[in-house]
């Protein structure tokens, strides 16, 4: 028996991996995060039991897994995006290790990747930014020392900020001294879902645009000069005269 932590992707049912889809369609037990994973992701399943974990607390989820383990039934534990990012799988894995229950993590398409695709953007441009910082706004979960937005912003790297749209004004105040008022920023609501929407602006004017849209939750903030720059060097990889293993 194995518990498969499956990344369902950002919302579009077609943005799940082939392996993730195969496991969902073959596991006799499915526990899925129904508040963030569309039911269409489960299409074609033949599970005996399908449970929405949004209605459960951690101990209840573990009890379901223990029951499946006693029956020798594999479990598809379906999370949104990639389960290794803000998926709350660490606490589940800790229980599984104590219980001696096998598990495997199946990666998924991240919200950051989906938002970059929606914007038609490359997040790592030569001369502009070669790093991407994935972080969140500190609300109920306190950020460790040195991971405050102001500290991370000092790098000037491309930044993806989760769970922060309701605190946009505070976020902008921390970013402004490091990125500048003219720095491009985008707020993307429910990327790849049928009702997806987004706004693009600068740190100076984005708050008004977001307020006009009425975004309140399930939105990702992307900030960085890569979002508005056509002034960057071409990569070495495809540069004529640059030799490598496949192009002597």
MIMARDREN-151497 format. One record per residue (C-alpha): chain; y, z, x. Coordinates in nm, 3 decimals, padded with zeros to 5 digits. Layout:
N
+-------+---------+---------+---------+
| chain |      c2 |      c3 |      c1 |
+-------+---------+---------+---------+
|     A |       Y |       Z |       X |
...
+-------+---------+---------+---------+
This chain:
248
+-------+---------+---------+---------+
| chain |      c2 |      c3 |      c1 |
+-------+---------+---------+---------+
|     A |  00.000 |  00.000 |  00.000 |
|     A |  00.348 | -00.091 |  00.125 |
|     A |  00.701 | -00.040 | -00.005 |
|     A |  00.909 | -00.353 |  00.057 |
|     A |  01.284 | -00.294 |  00.074 |
|     A |  01.403 | -00.640 | -00.032 |
|     A |  01.755 | -00.773 |  00.010 |
|     A |  01.829 | -00.970 | -00.308 |
|     A |  02.149 | -01.117 | -00.167 |
|     A |  02.501 | -01.102 | -00.313 |
|     A |  02.419 | -01.209 | -00.669 |
|     A |  02.322 | -01.575 | -00.688 |
|     A |  01.944 | -01.567 | -00.757 |
|     A |  01.897 | -01.862 | -00.521 |
|     A |  02.039 | -01.664 | -00.228 |
|     A |  01.727 | -01.454 | -00.182 |
|     A |  01.487 | -01.529 |  00.101 |
|     A |  01.160 | -01.708 |  00.032 |
|     A |  00.974 | -01.400 |  00.153 |
|     A |  01.173 | -01.168 | -00.071 |
|     A |  01.112 | -01.388 | -00.374 |
|     A |  00.739 | -01.411 | -00.298 |
|     A |  00.706 | -01.034 | -00.279 |
|     A |  00.898 | -00.978 | -00.604 |
|     A |  00.663 | -01.220 | -00.777 |
|     A |  00.350 | -01.058 | -00.637 |
|     A |  00.411 | -00.681 | -00.627 |
|     A |  00.266 | -00.487 | -00.923 |
|     A |  00.561 | -00.243 | -00.920 |
|     A |  00.929 | -00.337 | -00.903 |
|     A |  01.212 | -00.085 | -00.863 |
|     A |  01.544 | -00.267 | -00.859 |
|     A |  01.911 | -00.167 | -00.838 |
|     A |  02.006 | -00.300 | -01.179 |
|     A |  02.377 | -00.227 | -01.148 |
|     A |  02.407 | -00.478 | -00.861 |
|     A |  02.098 | -00.700 | -00.879 |
|     A |  02.096 | -00.958 | -01.163 |
|     A |  01.782 | -00.970 | -01.375 |
|     A |  01.744 | -01.338 | -01.285 |
|     A |  01.635 | -01.232 | -00.935 |
|     A |  01.316 | -01.092 | -01.093 |
|     A |  01.232 | -01.416 | -01.274 |
|     A |  00.866 | -01.516 | -01.237 |
|     A |  00.739 | -01.165 | -01.163 |
|     A |  00.403 | -01.042 | -01.289 |
|     A |  00.460 | -00.671 | -01.228 |
|     A |  00.295 | -00.407 | -01.442 |
|     A |  00.600 | -00.184 | -01.411 |
|     A |  00.968 | -00.276 | -01.371 |
|     A |  01.219 |  00.007 | -01.336 |
|     A |  01.598 |  00.000 | -01.305 |
|     A |  01.683 |  00.253 | -01.033 |
|     A |  02.048 |  00.272 | -01.147 |
|     A |  01.927 |  00.517 | -01.411 |
|     A |  01.736 |  00.739 | -01.164 |
|     A |  01.810 |  00.991 | -00.892 |
|     A |  01.642 |  00.983 | -00.551 |
|     A |  01.358 |  01.221 | -00.628 |
|     A |  01.262 |  01.021 | -00.937 |
|     A |  01.248 |  00.703 | -00.731 |
|     A |  01.023 |  00.872 | -00.476 |
|     A |  00.798 |  01.000 | -00.755 |
|     A |  00.752 |  00.643 | -00.879 |
|     A |  00.660 |  00.532 | -00.528 |
|     A |  00.415 |  00.821 | -00.487 |
|     A |  00.244 |  00.722 | -00.814 |
|     A |  00.218 |  00.361 | -00.696 |
|     A |  00.081 |  00.478 | -00.363 |
|     A | -00.191 |  00.680 | -00.538 |
|     A | -00.294 |  00.361 | -00.721 |
|     A | -00.278 |  00.147 | -00.407 |
|     A |  00.001 | -00.067 | -00.556 |
|     A |  00.264 | -00.238 | -00.344 |
|     A |  00.624 | -00.175 | -00.448 |
|     A |  00.913 | -00.424 | -00.440 |
|     A |  01.218 | -00.200 | -00.392 |
|     A |  01.499 | -00.448 | -00.460 |
|     A |  01.851 | -00.384 | -00.334 |
|     A |  02.163 | -00.601 | -00.340 |
|     A |  02.289 | -00.787 | -00.035 |
|     A |  02.109 | -00.679 |  00.278 |
|     A |  01.942 | -00.339 |  00.234 |
|     A |  02.036 | -00.223 |  00.583 |
|     A |  02.407 | -00.224 |  00.490 |
|     A |  02.517 |  00.045 |  00.243 |
|     A |  02.179 |  00.015 |  00.075 |
|     A |  02.097 |  00.389 |  00.073 |
|     A |  01.752 |  00.304 |  00.208 |
|     A |  01.769 |  00.552 |  00.496 |
|     A |  01.717 |  00.850 |  00.268 |
|     A |  01.424 |  00.677 |  00.096 |
|     A |  01.265 |  00.585 |  00.429 |
|     A |  01.294 |  00.944 |  00.544 |
|     A |  01.081 |  01.051 |  00.247 |
|     A |  00.830 |  00.771 |  00.304 |
|     A |  00.782 |  00.871 |  00.667 |
|     A |  00.719 |  01.232 |  00.563 |
|     A |  00.465 |  01.111 |  00.305 |
|     A |  00.298 |  00.866 |  00.543 |
|     A |  00.373 |  00.569 |  00.316 |
|     A |  00.412 |  00.231 |  00.487 |
|     A |  00.730 |  00.031 |  00.437 |
|     A |  00.892 | -00.293 |  00.548 |
|     A |  01.252 | -00.415 |  00.527 |
|     A |  01.312 | -00.774 |  00.412 |
|     A |  01.666 | -00.881 |  00.514 |
|     A |  01.904 | -01.041 |  00.266 |
|     A |  02.226 | -01.242 |  00.260 |
|     A |  02.521 | -01.004 |  00.298 |
|     A |  02.830 | -00.992 |  00.078 |
|     A |  03.034 | -01.066 |  00.388 |
|     A |  02.845 | -01.389 |  00.453 |
|     A |  02.876 | -01.490 |  00.088 |
|     A |  03.251 | -01.427 |  00.086 |
|     A |  03.304 | -01.625 |  00.407 |
|     A |  03.113 | -01.915 |  00.254 |
|     A |  03.323 | -01.896 | -00.062 |
|     A |  03.643 | -01.910 |  00.143 |
|     A |  03.512 | -02.190 |  00.365 |
|     A |  03.579 | -01.973 |  00.667 |
|     A |  03.420 | -01.903 |  01.003 |
|     A |  03.469 | -01.537 |  01.084 |
|     A |  03.440 | -01.577 |  01.462 |
|     A |  03.679 | -01.837 |  01.605 |
|     A |  03.734 | -01.889 |  01.980 |
|     A |  04.065 | -01.739 |  02.098 |
|     A |  04.117 | -01.570 |  01.760 |
|     A |  03.834 | -01.322 |  01.700 |
|     A |  03.485 | -01.297 |  01.839 |
|     A |  03.393 | -00.976 |  01.658 |
|     A |  03.337 | -00.878 |  01.296 |
|     A |  03.368 | -00.515 |  01.188 |
|     A |  03.180 | -00.423 |  00.870 |
|     A |  03.310 | -00.097 |  00.729 |
|     A |  03.405 |  00.082 |  00.409 |
|     A |  03.690 |  00.285 |  00.271 |
|     A |  03.637 |  00.660 |  00.307 |
|     A |  03.631 |  00.810 | -00.041 |
|     A |  03.333 |  01.029 | -00.133 |
|     A |  03.166 |  00.948 |  00.200 |
|     A |  03.367 |  01.083 |  00.492 |
|     A |  03.400 |  00.848 |  00.788 |
|     A |  03.277 |  00.976 |  01.126 |
|     A |  03.543 |  01.047 |  01.385 |
|     A |  03.680 |  00.726 |  01.538 |
|     A |  03.574 |  00.509 |  01.243 |
|     A |  03.891 |  00.551 |  01.038 |
|     A |  04.041 |  00.216 |  00.935 |
|     A |  04.343 |  00.270 |  01.157 |
|     A |  04.120 |  00.324 |  01.459 |
|     A |  03.906 |  00.018 |  01.387 |
|     A |  04.213 | -00.196 |  01.317 |
|     A |  04.334 | -00.144 |  01.672 |
|     A |  04.077 | -00.401 |  01.783 |
|     A |  04.241 | -00.676 |  01.580 |
|     A |  03.896 | -00.814 |  01.499 |
|     A |  03.792 | -00.975 |  01.173 |
|     A |  03.720 | -00.692 |  00.931 |
|     A |  03.513 | -00.674 |  00.612 |
|     A |  03.594 | -00.367 |  00.405 |
|     A |  03.354 | -00.258 |  00.132 |
|     A |  03.424 | -00.030 | -00.165 |
|     A |  03.799 | -00.024 | -00.117 |
|     A |  03.976 | -00.238 | -00.375 |
|     A |  04.082 |  00.067 | -00.580 |
|     A |  04.252 |  00.203 | -00.269 |
|     A |  04.412 | -00.120 | -00.154 |
|     A |  04.762 |  00.022 | -00.100 |
|     A |  04.627 |  00.293 |  00.133 |
|     A |  04.415 |  00.038 |  00.319 |
|     A |  04.713 | -00.192 |  00.371 |
|     A |  04.919 |  00.096 |  00.508 |
|     A |  04.653 |  00.158 |  00.775 |
|     A |  04.610 | -00.210 |  00.864 |
|     A |  04.975 | -00.318 |  00.878 |
|     A |  05.072 | -00.159 |  01.212 |
|     A |  04.785 | -00.337 |  01.388 |
|     A |  04.752 | -00.676 |  01.214 |
|     A |  05.111 | -00.739 |  01.106 |
|     A |  05.254 | -00.818 |  00.764 |
|     A |  05.180 | -01.191 |  00.798 |
|     A |  04.808 | -01.144 |  00.869 |
|     A |  04.583 | -01.329 |  00.620 |
|     A |  04.369 | -01.124 |  00.385 |
|     A |  04.137 | -01.210 |  00.097 |
|     A |  03.993 | -00.999 | -00.182 |
|     A |  03.676 | -01.144 | -00.334 |
|     A |  03.539 | -01.016 | -00.665 |
|     A |  03.164 | -01.050 | -00.736 |
|     A |  03.101 | -01.332 | -00.489 |
|     A |  02.833 | -01.582 | -00.606 |
|     A |  02.811 | -01.431 | -00.957 |
|     A |  02.906 | -01.654 | -01.253 |
|     A |  03.236 | -01.464 | -01.292 |
|     A |  03.328 | -01.470 | -00.922 |
|     A |  03.699 | -01.477 | -00.843 |
|     A |  03.922 | -01.420 | -00.544 |
|     A |  04.277 | -01.415 | -00.413 |
|     A |  04.412 | -01.499 | -00.069 |
|     A |  04.742 | -01.379 |  00.073 |
|     A |  04.891 | -01.171 |  00.349 |
|     A |  04.903 | -00.798 |  00.405 |
|     A |  05.255 | -00.814 |  00.268 |
|     A |  05.183 | -00.978 | -00.068 |
|     A |  04.813 | -00.926 | -00.145 |
|     A |  04.859 | -00.605 | -00.348 |
|     A |  05.055 | -00.783 | -00.619 |
|     A |  04.804 | -01.068 | -00.636 |
|     A |  04.511 | -00.830 | -00.673 |
|     A |  04.694 | -00.632 | -00.940 |
|     A |  04.759 | -00.953 | -01.134 |
|     A |  04.386 | -01.034 | -01.121 |
|     A |  04.289 | -00.686 | -01.231 |
|     A |  04.012 | -00.639 | -00.973 |
|     A |  03.885 | -00.282 | -00.996 |
|     A |  03.536 | -00.277 | -00.844 |
|     A |  03.261 | -00.489 | -00.683 |
|     A |  03.509 | -00.657 | -00.452 |
|     A |  03.508 | -00.713 | -00.076 |
|     A |  03.820 | -00.723 |  00.140 |
|     A |  03.827 | -00.964 |  00.434 |
|     A |  04.114 | -00.943 |  00.681 |
|     A |  04.187 | -01.121 |  01.007 |
|     A |  04.367 | -01.413 |  01.171 |
|     A |  04.054 | -01.628 |  01.138 |
|     A |  04.132 | -01.672 |  00.769 |
|     A |  04.449 | -01.867 |  00.829 |
|     A |  04.429 | -02.029 |  01.171 |
|     A |  04.374 | -02.388 |  01.275 |
|     A |  04.483 | -02.307 |  01.630 |
|     A |  04.171 | -02.226 |  01.827 |
|     A |  03.968 | -02.381 |  02.105 |
|     A |  03.655 | -02.583 |  02.042 |
|     A |  03.333 | -02.404 |  02.124 |
|     A |  03.158 | -02.470 |  02.454 |
|     A |  02.833 | -02.543 |  02.272 |
|     A |  02.932 | -02.888 |  02.148 |
|     A |  03.190 | -02.974 |  02.412 |
|     A |  03.123 | -03.302 |  02.593 |
|     A |  03.024 | -03.234 |  02.951 |
|     A |  02.888 | -02.888 |  02.874 |
|     A |  02.523 | -02.884 |  02.981 |
|     A |  02.257 | -02.654 |  02.841 |
|     A |  01.880 | -02.643 |  02.788 |
|     A |  01.877 | -02.912 |  02.521 |
|     A |  02.157 | -03.128 |  02.661 |
|     A |  02.125 | -03.159 |  03.040 |
+-------+---------+---------+---------+
